[in-house]
């Protein structure tokens, strides 16, 4: 009876330690996706049909981030016509890094629809351009208040008239900023290297797992006797 009590107590303690270690490890790698730009002061009088344009904006990364989705502006009412809408992400020198086809069947966040992409690193100190191919009936806005995700700095609006997806490179000046709302992206903290605390916790987790194995082995031998 005394042996069984010790076994149960030991097993419970090990389980508690395993749960605690796992709980301490988990936050090291969790992050939430954020809108690169979020318009907060849309003015209906500053809206127009963006058909035939690639609309978006230029920005600079001030910290390493992952672009996880590309999206298109659909307005506060999330009105996006039926069809496929191409969105691209470029370096400011014109190299296409990622693209996606967005539809009204994709998930929405605030005033945008987004389609996931393979995480694409945005390097601190580098500048980028995002743009969406605006189809007929897709409204875009210019001007108004906005917020940027942590780690990104707004540079200016970008647009171009084009029937195919190319990097928008025209800028109408600060009077049209922020806009023209078209392309957008979701960003998340870049996957971190394991921190010192993370390595310590991984070592502790491995030690606990080894101890648990030895305890089970010892108890199995005792039972066999």
N, C-alpha and C positions, 0 to 999 in steps of 0.2 A: 504493500500500500504506500509506504514511504517513497519507494522508488518511482511509482506511478505519479505521485504528487510532484516530485522533483522534475519528472519528465514533462508533466503538463505545464508547470511554472516556467521551466526553461523554454519550452516551445512557445508559450505565450509571449515571453520576453523577446524571443527572437523575431516573432511576427511583428511585434510593436516596433522593434528597431528597423526591420525591413520597410514597414510602412512609412516610418519617419524619414528614413534615408531616401526613399523614392519621392516623398513629398518635397524634400529639400532639393532634389535634383531637378524636378520638373520645371520650376520657374526659370531655370537657367536658359531654357531654350524656347519658351513660349513668347509669342509676339502677336499683335493684332494688326491687320491690314488697315491702312488709312488712305483717304483720298489725297492725291497729290495736291490738287486745288479744289476748294469747296466754295462756290459762290454763295454769299450770304445776303446780297443786296440786289437781286435781279429786278430790273426795271422793264416793264412790259413795252414801254415806248422805245426801248433800245433793242428790240428784237426784230429779226428779219429772216426770210427763207434763205438758208445757206446752200441751196442746191448748186452743184457745180464747183463747190469749193472744198479745199482741205483746210479745216480750221483747227487751231490748237494754240500751243504756247511753248516758249522756251524757258528753261529753268536750269539751275545749277545745284548739284548735290553738295551739301556742306558736311555730310557724313555718309559713310557707306550704307546703302540701302538696297533691298531687292525689289525690283518691279515684279509684281505677282499677277496683275491683270491689266488689260487695256480696255478702255471704255469710250462711250460716246454720250454726249449731252442730249438729254431728252426733255429738259424743262421740269419745273416743279410738279407738273401733272404727269410726268413720265410718259409723254406722248411720242412714240416712235413708230413710224409707218412700217408696214410689213416689208421685209426685204433684208438684204445682207449689207452691213456697213463695215468697210475696211478701216482699221486703225493701225497706225505705225508708231514706232519709237526709234528715233535716230540719235546718233551723236551729233553735235552741232556742226561737224564737218560733213555730214550727209551719209554716214554709214548706217544702214538699217540694222538695228539690233533685234527687233522683235516685231511681229505683226499679228493681228487677230481679226476674225470676222465676228462682229457683234450683231445680235438680233434682239427683238423684243422678248424672245424666250429666255434670254440670259438673265441672271440675277441682277437686281437693281440695288443701288445704294445712293441715297439722297436723290439728286437730279440726273443720275447717270445709269446706264446699263453697262455691265462689265463682263468680259470673257477672260477666263484664266489663261495664263501663258506659263511656259517654263520660267522659273525665277531668273531674272536677268539683273546682274549686278550694276548698280549705279555707284560709281566711284567718287569719293569725296574730292572736290575741286574740279570735277569735269562737268561740262554743260551738255544739255540734251534738248531735243524737241519732240513733242508728241502731237499728232494730228489725226483727225478723223475725216473720212470722205463723206461729206454731208449730202444726203440724197434729197429728192423733192419732198417737201413737206416737213423737213427737219428744221426747227427753229433754232437760231443761235442768238446769243446776247453779247453785248459789249458794255463795258463799264460796270460800276457797282462795287460793293464791298466783297472781299474774299478772304479766306484764310489758306495758308499753306501747311502741309504736313511738316512735322519736325524733321529737320535734316535736308529740307529743300528751300531754295530761294527763287522767287519769281523773277524772270528776266524781262519778258514782254510777250505780247500777243504775236501770233504767226498765222498767216493764211496764204493761199495761192489758188488760182483757178486751174483746175485740172480734172480730167475725166478718169484718171488713174491715180493710184496711191503714190504720191511723191512727197518729199519733205516740204512743208510750207516754210517759205523764207521771206515773205513780205511782212513789213512792219509799218503800221500806220501812225506810230507815235503813242505817247503816253495817254493821249486823250481817249484812245480806244481800250486801254487796259482797265481791268483784266479781261481779256477775251482774245480772240473770239472763242466763246465756249464751244468746243467740239470734242476733240480728243482729250482724254484724261487717263490716269493710271492709278492703280492701288499700289502702295508700297508697304514694306515691312522691314524690320531690322534685319540686316544681313546676318546669315547664320554665323554665330560667334565661334571663335576658337574656344576650346574648353578653358575656363578660368582656373586659377590656382585652387580656389575653393571647390570648383567642380571636380578637379582631379583628386582632391582630398576626399570628397564625398564618394567618388567612384571607387577609390581604394577602400573606404570604409564599407561600402556596399559589398565589395568582393570579399572582404574579411568576414562580414556577417554571414554571407552565403556559405563560405567555407566552414565557419563554425557550426552553422545549421546542419551541413552535411555530416560533419564529424559527430554531432550530437545524435543524429539519426542512426549513423553507423554504430555508435557505441551502444545505443539503446537496443538496436537490433541484435547485437552480439549478446547483451545481457538477457534479452528475452529468450534467445536460443539456448542459453544455459539453464 
